[in-house]
Amino acid sequence: MSANGGIVPATRESIREAARIIRGGGLVAFPTETVYGLGANALDTDAVKKIFEAKGRPQDNPLIVHVSGIREAAEYAEVRELAENLMNNFWPGPLTVVLYSVGIIPDVTRAGLDTIALRVPLHPVALSLIKEAGVPIAAPSANKSGRPSPTSASAVADDLGGAVDLIIDGGFTSVGLESTVVDATGDRVTVLRPGGVTREMLAKVADLSDGDERAFAHRSPGTLHRHYAPDVPLFLWDGFERASFEMARGVKWCYMGVKEPPKDLDTSYRKIIFSSLDEYARELFSMLREFETSGGQIIIAQLPGESDIGSAIRNRLERAANI
């Protein structure tokens, strides 16, 4: 079995090898239901530093710590009634809960904050790896910082190559966008980053804050810096105004969305029409990566509405376009 950044299928043997690497201070890329994560022992300061180095990630960007369940989460954070309610309803799943740390997880993992971001992933490989390793696993997305997140093992290899000790191939991810991040340190839930668990879903089980989430944004991974950007210019279309398409005249352009672009424009170089917003979310990052290597000179993406999963898609597109 390769232990030098090679891709291996997800088997009992490869998961055991990955767990050994993590316990030994190495880096392993593994699938979750959201995107592929770049994992290290969250308790090992030197191992966590390797994550920042491999990704080129700013040191002030905290990492999500993946745990096996609520009981383990309570070892590292103050889990009060509000947080426990969220965990009971959405774990395992694409929800990260920010809570006050009890001080066990080192500062480097928490980016020096007094809070910690915790999640239980809904993926059999990720859950098996956490349990086999026997330690909490710090794992941001397994890509170079600022790039579209990886939804396949090959995308991890394209970005990180030999910087990771092992890449476990669990196929394409099912959600395709990073987890929802919420702050549950107060009496109400503050959504810091939208994702697969939508505001509408959260509102059914908890009171949501009407305050300005930017006041707590520093507590969340993936909110303080430009992210998700392809290597070619990205322009956004709201479905009505045509300004974005004026940039497409005379150049090869790629388009994606759930709505057809205006019919009177020159034929697009590449065009993807998704059948649903769920498919848009699932395929967004992989299409950004595919379009940037397709020969297209610009990418135009439709901005969906702000309800349900559309909010998360908008968030990623606006960040990728640096809006």
C-alpha positions in Angstrom: 0.0 0.0 0.0 1.3 3.4 -1.0 2.1 5.8 1.9 3.6 8.6 -0.2 0.6 10.6 -1.4 -0.9 7.8 -3.5 -4.6 7.2 -3.9 -5.9 3.9 -2.5 -9.4 2.5 -2.4 -11.4 2.7 0.8 -10.9 -0.7 2.4 -10.6 -1.9 6.0 -6.9 -2.2 5.4 -6.4 1.3 4.0 -8.5 2.8 6.8 -6.3 1.1 9.3 -3.2 2.3 7.6 -4.6 5.8 7.5 -5.4 5.7 11.2 -1.8 4.6 11.8 -0.5 7.5 9.8 -2.7 10.0 11.7 -1.6 8.6 15.1 2.0 8.9 13.9 1.6 12.6 13.1 1.0 12.3 9.3 -1.6 13.7 6.9 -4.4 11.7 5.3 -7.0 12.9 2.8 -10.3 11.2 3.2 -13.9 11.5 1.9 -16.8 13.0 3.9 -20.3 13.6 2.6 -19.4 17.3 2.0 -15.9 17.4 0.5 -12.7 15.6 1.0 -10.8 16.5 4.2 -7.1 16.8 4.9 -6.8 15.1 8.3 -4.3 15.1 11.1 -4.4 14.4 14.8 -6.2 17.4 16.3 -4.3 17.0 19.6 -0.8 17.0 17.9 0.4 20.5 17.4 3.2 19.5 15.0 0.8 17.4 12.9 -1.8 20.2 12.7 0.9 22.7 11.5 1.5 20.3 8.6 -2.1 21.0 7.5 -1.5 24.7 7.3 1.8 24.2 5.5 0.4 21.7 2.9 -2.6 24.0 2.1 -0.9 27.3 2.4 -3.6 28.1 4.8 -3.6 31.4 6.9 -2.8 30.7 10.6 -5.9 32.7 11.7 -8.3 30.3 10.0 -9.5 27.7 12.6 -9.9 24.0 11.7 -13.0 21.8 12.0 -12.4 18.9 14.4 -14.1 15.7 13.4 -15.2 13.5 16.3 -17.2 10.2 16.7 -20.2 11.6 18.5 -21.7 13.9 21.2 -19.9 12.1 24.0 -16.5 12.8 22.5 -17.5 16.4 21.6 -18.2 17.0 25.3 -14.6 16.1 26.1 -13.4 19.1 24.1 -16.1 21.7 24.4 -18.9 23.0 26.6 -21.9 21.2 25.2 -25.0 23.0 26.6 -28.7 22.3 25.9 -28.8 24.3 22.6 -25.8 22.6 21.2 -26.9 19.1 22.3 -30.3 19.7 20.6 -28.5 20.5 17.3 -26.3 17.5 17.6 -29.2 15.2 18.3 -31.0 16.5 15.2 -28.2 16.8 12.7 -25.3 14.6 13.7 -23.9 12.7 11.9 -24.3 15.2 9.1 -23.1 18.4 7.4 -23.3 20.6 10.5 -20.4 22.1 12.3 -21.1 23.5 15.8 -18.9 26.2 17.3 -18.7 26.0 21.1 -16.4 27.2 23.9 -13.3 25.1 24.2 -12.4 23.4 27.4 -8.7 23.8 26.5 -7.7 20.3 25.5 -7.5 20.9 21.8 -4.4 23.0 21.2 -4.3 26.6 20.2 -3.0 26.0 16.7 -6.1 23.9 15.8 -8.4 26.6 17.2 -6.4 29.4 15.6 -5.9 30.8 19.1 -9.6 31.2 19.8 -11.5 30.3 22.9 -13.9 28.4 20.7 -13.7 25.1 18.8 -15.6 23.9 15.7 -16.8 20.3 16.0 -18.5 17.9 13.5 -19.5 14.3 13.1 -19.4 13.5 9.4 -22.1 11.3 7.7 -19.8 9.1 5.7 -18.8 5.5 6.6 -15.1 6.0 5.6 -14.8 9.1 7.7 -16.5 7.6 10.7 -14.5 4.4 10.5 -11.3 6.4 10.3 -12.1 8.6 13.3 -12.9 5.5 15.4 -9.9 3.5 14.2 -7.5 6.4 14.9 -8.9 6.9 18.4 -8.2 10.6 18.3 -10.1 13.7 17.1 -9.2 14.5 13.5 -8.7 18.1 12.4 -9.6 18.3 8.8 -10.2 21.3 6.5 -10.9 20.7 2.8 -8.1 18.8 1.1 -7.0 21.5 -1.4 -4.6 24.4 -1.7 -6.0 27.3 0.2 -8.3 29.5 -2.0 -8.9 26.8 -4.6 -12.3 25.0 -5.3 -12.8 22.3 -2.7 -12.2 18.7 -3.8 -15.1 16.4 -4.2 -13.0 13.5 -5.5 -9.7 11.8 -4.7 -8.2 12.9 -8.0 -8.9 16.6 -7.2 -7.0 16.1 -3.9 -4.0 14.7 -5.8 -4.1 17.5 -8.3 -3.8 20.1 -5.6 -1.7 18.5 -2.9 0.2 15.6 -4.5 3.0 14.5 -2.3 2.2 16.8 0.5 -0.2 14.2 1.9 0.8 10.8 3.1 -2.2 8.9 1.9 -5.4 9.6 -0.1 -8.4 7.4 0.5 -10.7 7.2 -2.5 -14.3 7.0 -1.4 -15.8 8.2 -4.7 -17.5 11.5 -5.3 -19.0 13.3 -2.3 -22.8 13.4 -2.0 -23.3 16.9 -0.8 -20.5 18.7 -2.6 -20.4 21.8 -0.4 -18.6 22.2 3.0 -20.7 21.9 6.1 -23.0 24.5 7.6 -21.2 26.2 10.5 -23.2 27.6 13.4 -22.3 29.3 16.6 -24.1 27.8 19.6 -22.2 29.6 22.4 -25.2 31.8 23.2 -29.0 31.4 23.6 -29.7 31.3 19.9 -28.1 29.7 16.9 -26.0 32.1 14.6 -25.4 30.7 11.1 -21.8 31.6 10.2 -21.5 29.6 6.9 -24.5 28.2 5.0 -24.3 24.6 3.8 -26.2 21.3 3.5 -28.1 21.9 6.8 -30.1 25.0 5.7 -31.5 27.8 7.8 -35.0 26.4 7.2 -34.0 23.1 8.7 -32.3 24.7 11.7 -35.3 27.0 12.4 -37.5 23.9 12.9 -35.5 22.8 15.9 -33.9 26.0 17.4 -34.2 29.7 17.6 -32.0 31.5 15.1 -30.3 34.8 15.9 -31.3 37.9 13.9 -27.9 39.5 14.7 -25.0 40.2 12.4 -23.2 36.9 11.9 -20.1 38.9 10.8 -19.4 39.6 14.5 -18.7 35.9 15.0 -17.3 35.1 11.6 -13.7 34.7 12.9 -14.9 31.7 14.8 -15.8 29.8 11.6 -13.5 28.1 9.2 -13.7 29.4 5.6 -15.1 32.9 6.2 -12.2 35.3 6.5 -10.4 34.7 3.3 -11.1 34.4 -0.4 -12.0 30.8 -1.2 -13.2 28.4 -3.9 -11.7 30.4 -6.8 -10.9 28.8 -10.2 -7.8 29.8 -12.2 -9.9 31.6 -14.8 -12.2 34.7 -14.2 -15.6 33.9 -12.7 -18.7 36.1 -13.4 -22.1 35.7 -11.8 -25.5 36.0 -13.3 -28.6 36.7 -11.3 -30.9 35.3 -14.0 -32.1 38.7 -15.2 -29.4 41.3 -15.7 -27.1 40.7 -18.7 -24.0 42.5 -17.6 -22.1 39.3 -16.9 -22.7 38.1 -20.4 -21.2 41.3 -22.0 -17.9 40.0 -20.7 -18.4 36.8 -22.8 -18.6 38.5 -26.2 -15.7 37.5 -28.4 -14.2 34.9 -25.9 -14.7 31.3 -25.2 -17.0 31.1 -22.2 -18.4 28.3 -20.0 -21.7 28.5 -18.3 -23.5 26.6 -15.5 -26.8 27.0 -13.7 -30.3 25.6 -13.4 -31.6 28.2 -15.9 -30.7 28.5 -19.6 -28.6 31.6 -20.5 -30.1 34.3 -22.8 -30.8 32.7 -26.2 -29.6 35.6 -28.3 -26.0 35.4 -27.2 -23.2 33.6 -29.1 -23.1 29.9 -28.4 -21.3 29.1 -25.2 -18.0 27.1 -25.4 -19.3 24.7 -22.6 -22.7 24.7 -20.9 -24.0 22.7 -18.0 -27.7 23.0 -17.0 -28.3 21.3 -13.7 -31.6 19.5 -13.0 -31.9 20.8 -9.4 -30.2 23.0 -6.9 -29.1 19.9 -5.1 -27.3 18.8 -8.2 -25.8 22.3 -8.6 -24.4 22.1 -5.1 -23.1 18.6 -5.6 -21.4 19.4 -8.9 -20.3 23.1 -8.3 -16.7 22.6 -7.3 -16.0 19.8 -9.8 -17.4 21.9 -12.6 -15.3 24.9 -11.6 -12.2 22.6 -11.8 -13.3 21.1 -15.1 -14.1 24.4 -16.7 -10.8 26.0 -15.8 -8.9 23.3 -17.7 -11.4 23.1 -20.7 -9.9 25.9 -22.7 -12.7 28.4 -21.7 -11.5 31.9 -21.0 -14.2 32.9 -18.5 -16.8 31.1 -16.4 -20.3 32.4 -15.9 -22.4 30.9 -13.1 -26.0 31.5 -12.3 -26.7 32.8 -8.8 -29.7 30.9 -7.3 -32.2 32.3 -4.8 -31.3 32.7 -1.2 -33.6 30.0 0.3 -32.6 26.4 1.2 -29.4 25.1 -0.4 -29.4 28.1 -2.8 -28.0 30.2 0.0 -25.0 27.9 0.3 -24.4 27.9 -3.5 -24.6 31.7 -3.5 -22.1 32.0 -0.7 -19.5 29.8 -2.5 -20.0 31.6 -5.8 -19.7 35.0 -4.3 -16.5 34.0 -2.4 -15.1 32.4 -5.6 -15.8 35.6 -7.6 -14.3 37.7 -4.7 -17.6 39.7 -4.2 
